[in-house]
Amino acid sequence: MFLLGTLVNGLLIIIGTMLGRLLNRIPEGMKNTVMYAIGLSVMVLGLQMGLKSGNFLIVIISLVLGAVIGEWLKLEDKLNDLGKWLETKVGLSGKGSISEGFVTATLIFVIGAMAIIGALDSGIRGDHDVLYTKSIIDGFTALILSTTLGIGVIFSAVPVVLYEGLIALFATQINQFVPKVLMEQFITEMTAAGGIMIFAIGLNLVGLTKVKVANLLPGIIVVGIIVTILYNV
């Protein structure tokens, strides 16, 4: 079953979140310290990812153009509206920011090489080992995040399953029509651009900035466009 790894990934995010919510009654001071620890760790993760770029100019241009598109589309505002709608529908108003937990967890779980490589392995060879490994990491991360960011983390399972599932579903076509060199370059630059976004999330978590990270998301698409153009030049 080519979607098995994807489904396991989504399931462990849900389980991790629910376990984390059982630990949400920790003292406020401890919760704040944990939040700083998470923020610092996320910043280091983002920095490591960002430094993997082979051509940082691609990352800069992609993030700038992505920010323009994101601001024009008002992605952050729309996501916040979705969070408020979810809070109303599931009766969680006042129990934490749904949108903050959702955005933070989604970016951490989706952006990176493991999601793409794992989904391709699942779809082409039926090998789910990479996604199984990612699932364990994501489940533990969801547990930690949910203790401070709330139940919104659980909703990140939806885009993770859709994203990885679509890649796995079309893996054969992707492998057939996208040259290996082009795919490797895209993964490298996408990971770097995503790393900058994750670094910004870390800054937000420790309270140093209020970057509208969701408005940077179109930068991932811009990376793909630029890399494709350069490959064909």
Secondary structure, 3 states (H helix, E strand, C coil): CCCHHHHHHHHHHHHHHHHHHCCCCCCHHHHHHHHHHHHHHHHHHHHHHHCCCCCHHHHHHHHHHHHHHHHHHCHHHHHHHHHHHHHHHHCCCCCCCHHHHHHHHHHHHHCCHHHHHHHHHHHHHCCCHHHHHHHHHHHHHHHHHHHHHCHHHHHHHHHHHHHHHHHHHCHHHHHHHCCHHHHHHHHHHHHHHHHHHHHHHHHHHCCCCCCCHHHHCHHHHHHHHHHHHHHHC
